[in-house]
Amino acid sequence: MKAGEPGRPRRLFASPSDRSYKLAARAWAADIGPGFGTIATDNDPGGILTYSLAGAQYGFDLLWICVLSYPSMVALQMVAARIAAVTGKGLTENMREHYSRWLFLLAVVRFLGANTLNMAADMLAMGEAAQLIFRGSVPLFTIFFACVSLALQWWLPYARYVSYLKWLALSLFCYAGVMLVADVPWHTLAWRAFVPHVAWSEDYLAMLLAVLGTTVSPYLLFSQAEQEVEERARGGVQDSSPQKKDVQPQLKKIRCDTVVRTVLSNLCGAFILCAAAATLHATHTPRMPLGTAREAAQAIAPVVGGYAQPLLGLALLGTALLALPPLAGSAAHAAASSFGWPRGKQRDRRIAGILVVLMAVSAIIALLFCLFAVDPLKACYWSALINGMTVSPVLILLVLLSARREAVGEMKAHWFTRALCWFATIATCAALTAHVVLEAY
């Protein structure tokens, strides 16, 4: 969803030929340059703090998710992109067309709720990050940077400002540095990376769902599909049923981008989890968990010493500013598709309004977190947990859609790709079911 050339910005909502409406819609792309940008956007504050919490509480026990989820993550994003490339429509439009209204609305409403909470947690993390760097009021910083994010989305092309903001994420490499200086039990790390360890406890399964929620996030799939719709429109493709030979070159490029992008994203998440496990797990367990983002910063202290908190602040601030546009854009587009509005300037204007409303609602929720003294660490964990709980219906509808002849004709996804998608779907549903059972009894 987020790989590409910085010089070729993609726009989720603006028509490529609509120059008069360029300012209002041109920044909501889910495309950034390779390297730091990919790592930073895929691992927003929710990801950084959730991986830190998982490593601190459970050591290396959840590392296998970062490793074994990789094939399924690639497959899911490929399926989402294939559906969009073949049909010329995003996921929400396809789901609205091919599923009953109640089933479609269930998936979309849960997705919108999860995305809004994710944005609120990221905004709160920006306020905390600024406080770690500059000192001052977290609520004021939260509102200020939420406004900055909206202004950047409204007036600047995403690819332009991402080329600068991605450098704030350089501090993420401190987590890799920790692996070189800390006392890492490499044998245990290698074993836990490839052999799943599942504990039958409510807390463990909740953390497992949270890690899944930040790894297999629903907005990745929706944004991936919308990006391909814009690529198709930019290429001037008008046929709603293109030939296989016309789609294959585009799908090949998508495959290469997705494979590389997902490797970088999962590798960064694994480094964060391992660094927290190597440095924080000895003093923080499920009975004595991390309580604040400031405590999470100590995971990189072996490398940067007393600068751990401001460097974590830079990482949280940069990744939040990079992640908010695709989060808000995918949510606004999903809401717009629920009404079946035809693509064009009028639809773009409505989506612009929805995006502003979603950003405002998220900012209000972030302020409520501040009012009730909710630490960004807890807010990000709750956001990831809700994502993990809501991704299951989206995955089910997505995989079923990839095999529907009415939607994709003869160009349905390969059976092995669909098998990987079903594996992730079944695993997520099983974890959710087990958590609900334990919570009930």
Steps between C-alpha positions, in 0.01 A plus 500: 500500500780737570778429261579689185701786364478830687483687174181325394237585760179299494172657606220305654215733427583760239432427137827512301344739252343731758752781539257747654441280803863398542564692823215343689566136419854448382662405830297198601729245341616185660827499311844589627855442396691185582726461800434718801157604378376144472633405843362815663149493356440129553614532862305793638492587874244226554740247353808630683335506842307175455812309394686655794227394740491146357878460531510642852220280631557174312861511389550327166179293528313707237787541254362222283213726392741742329668210318221255418247767405721623215375265221137563592551877517643499150216278377227716656635821350543329164138382508376850588705652219391233249131560571545875446714457188249263340178678595617862508326540838621512860419236761207686651335547160549133414367385836198727464427356158549129575385454862180563689465849641512397867817294450667782309401762758623279784847482346514870412371627836748287691778616269406867546487463877839331514658757268360794696635362827834431329521862386408624849774286655752629246400861572540443873840342430599813307413713802704273727786495250516881489494507879795258510694725261400854595318468835164670535131412490404167342142612412624817330765307306237241403269762349786690338645199319155370404445835326846478343418155363170619351668805345770284343239265357297791362768715339807286429550190286572206728813398310648847551486521877565129555845548350582721801295348781629149443840606637340543841464123502876447496477439874321172422840361404598532867292186560721308260804644677374364831530150357875557458575624851242328723531152645270324250428128542538422131399135530172596668443777248547263203271239656222745581522657153392181324325287764169653616451523874141548612401526866139427597439822690280801438787749529724312260226458238411868531863591433510254210195670346657842554820396322293349218297821486806716447659249259199410283320834524175531298590846367799351317264295287251779428777746410680243284185452294429873465854562387461252216171660395682832461784334309246344266325833446831677444584245232177584319350151541126522452407134443336352810601150386860531379685212338749299702790620283409861579492447877801270546775769467329711766455198729867407457608847613259484795646164600858627501411815696296308755765234563771760571277736695367227727850367573608845618187551707511161674874523558460834675219365716713198591792724602275708726354193666841334544662816640222534758527130584877521548493816716161530672366147548712435808315770694162507323272197482123455445463556876725809489444644151637814345294795614614794286665589172790642700570154637481357147777742397744313724512223240745711297692637799789250457581672170415868562516532878325809634366597158258204490185702570552782246607248234188294560307827480645570155404151383143533632453847354638415157319168459169650616518782245578243231229253603207738553438579129448137388306426819267796451484456123404132509236567766350793307492299181334205673231731637443658157473162329222403738274748321589389148601848383640499145864600460559861406544849642185494707597171663850634568354803676280282717796280588698811590224597742485150648876501551487829691218366718691179574814695591294726729330205669837330549644818654206519742555138603870573548410793728266275698794262546695794640210600725482152653881474526529212253863448406577470125640152566161378620309688229717348227463154651120533512500622141709204386279259695184637339666474158580136576141437603347672195727372225338153484177592313698715258737210426214255448318729256826580320599137440151399392490797263831398338340174382161636390455464127250785502772735628828391341385272219772258390778696673446380854801470729719189487392220735825524698452873554146440619622219728744741668218751543274237652779395736528855636121533517449174688787574740360846577148364551634221725691748717194724527272207587740371765529847654121543513458155660761571766356846567153350545607223733 
